[in-house]
Amino acid sequence: MSARPTAAVLVHGLWMHGIAMEYQRRHLLRAGFDAVSYSYPSVRNSLAENADDLARFARDLEASCLHWVGHSLGGIVILCALAHAPLPPGRVVLAGTPYRGSRAAEILEQHVLGAQLLGRSVRDWLAAPKPADFGGREIGVIAGSAGVGLGRVVAPALPQPNDGAVAVEETDVPGARDKIVLPVTHTGMLASRTVARQTAAFLRTGHFEHRR
């Protein structure tokens, strides 16, 4: 793997594969970012294993500046990697990432089949103290407010507003540089032009494009 001065790593969420980030990756390529997608076993491996593997992948890029884009659980894996491994500086965008926990996941976890579906990484996150030191990186949070999705079936009382799986309040990250709430669903974020534009804006400037 050849070295590059700046790279952006995109990390998918639960039950997905790196191809799920392809629309977002292509937008970042067009915006001038050297963007690569990363795949990991979101159910089978522990959170620590996934974070360690991601850090190893990132180091192999040999980039002097490394940006990050994580959807849902992918954002959690990114934060855990940044909290425990020395990695190059860069900005972070978290889209629909339940940093403060997930009501829908907590309900699923109460049932044997649900716990198996969630996998080890999500269960680890629900049980673990949440890291808050990410090496001084600028973090941007994108939350969705179009509350349609499986999470509403599992947890009808999911706090409002939400994206159908994760509540807006669950995406709060201490010390985040900026946050924006968009009318998108949790899965719809992956194919959203607005999410892609806002992601590129934050990686470039450290701020989202808030309408005034």
N, C-alpha and C positions, 0 to 999 in steps of 0.2 A: 504494500500500500504506500503510494507516494506521499511525501509531505506536502502540505499546503499552508499558506499563510493564515487563512481564515476559513472556517467550515461551520456549517449548521447541521446538527444532528436531530432528526425527527424520531420520536419514540411513540409507538402506538399504545392503545389501551387494552383492557381485558378482552380475551377471546378473539383477538385480532392478530394481524400479521403486518409487517412493514409496508406491504402493498396498500394497506388502508390509508397511509399517509401520502400516497402518490400525488393526489391533487394538490395538497399543500406543498409538497416538495417541488413540484413543477412550477408552481407560482413563485416560490422562493428562487428557483433557478432563473426564471425570467426577470426577477427583481435584482439579479446580480449576485445572489448568494451561492456558494458552493455547498449545496444541500445534499445530505445522504440520509437514507432511512435505515433504522436499526430494528431488527426483529429479535424477540426473546420469548421463552415459554412462560406466558403470563399466568398459567394455572399451576404447572408442575413445580417450578422452582420457588424457593423462598425469596423474600424481598432482598435479603442480604446477598444471595447468590446472583440475582438479577442486577442489582446495583454494582456488584463487583465486576460482572461480565461487561456491563455497559462502560464502566470506567476503563477497563482494559481495551475495549474497542476504541474509545475516545483517544486514549494515549497512542494507539497505533496509527491514528490519523496524522500525528505529529504536527498539529496545527498550533500556531502561536496564539490565535484567538479562536475560541470555540463557543458558538451560540447553541442554544437548545430550544426545542419545541416539543412539548409533551402533551398528549391527549389523555385525559382521565388517569388511569393507573400509570401510564407512561410518564406523566409529570411527577408522580410519587417516586418512581424508580430514578428519575433524573435527580430529584432533590436528595434522595438517599445517597446517590453516587457523589454528588457535590459536597455533601456533609461529611463524607468519610474518606475522600480521595483527593490528593493534590492534582488539580486539573487546570488547564489554561483558562484565562479570564474570558468572559463573554456574557451576553445577556441571555435571559431565560423567559420563554413564554409558556404559560400553563393554561391549557384550554379544557375547561370542565374537570379540573383536577380536585378531588375532594380532600384537600389538605386537612380540614378539621374533622374528617370522618364522614361516613355515609350512612344515613338512616336506612336507605334501601338495603345496603350491604349488611347492616346489623340485623335486619329482619331476616334476610336470607340465611345468615350464619346460624340462626337458631334451629334450622332444620338440617338434617344430615345431608340430603341431596343438595340443598342450597349451599351448604358449606363446601361440598365437593366442587360445585360449579364455580364458586368464588375463587377457589384455589389458595395456595399458601401465601402468595404475596399480599393479596388483599387482607387476608386474616391477620398476617403479621402487622400490617399497617394499622388495623383497627385496635390491636392490642398494645402497640408500641408507643412510647413517648415520641412526640413529634419534633424532629430536628428544627432548629431555627437559625442556625449559622451556616450560611452558604457561601462563605468567602467574600462577602461584600458585593455579590453580584446583583445587578439590577434585574428585578423580577416583575414581569407583567402578567396579569391574570385576566383571562377571558372567561366569562360565565354566560350561560344561556338562560333565556327566560321563556322559551316556547315549550311549555310543560307537557309534552306528549312523549311517551316512551314506556318501556318495560318497568322502569322504576316506580311509575305511578300505579302500576298494577300490583307490584310487590308491597309498596308503601303508599296507600291512598292518602295518608296524612303527611306526605312529604312536604316540608316547609315551602312556603311560597315566597318569592317566585323560584322556579326551578326549570331545568332543561329536560325534564322527563325522567331523569336518573339522579342528578345531583342538584341540590339546592344552591342557590346563589351564595347564601351565607356559609355553606360548607366549603366554598372555594377560597375563602379569605386566607391569606398567607401573611404572617407578621413581617413587617418591613418591606412589603411589596412596593415597588416604585409607582405602579399605576394599575388600575383595574377598569375594565369596561364590561358592561352587560349588553348582550346582543340578542335579538329575537330569533334565536336558533335552538334546535333540539340538541341533545347530547351527541347523537350519531351524526346529525346534520352538520355539525361543526366541520366534519372531515371534508365535506364537499362545498363548503360555504366560501364564496368569493370574498365576502366581507371579512370573515375570519382570516382568510389568507392575506388580504390587504392590511388588516390591523396587525397581524403577526409580523409582516415585513416592516411596517412602520415602527413597531417597537424595537425590533432587532437593529434597525438603522439609527433610531434617535433616542431610544429609552422612554418613549411616550407613545400612547395610542392617539389616534386622530379623533378626538372628541368633538362632536358637533356643538356649535355654540348658537 
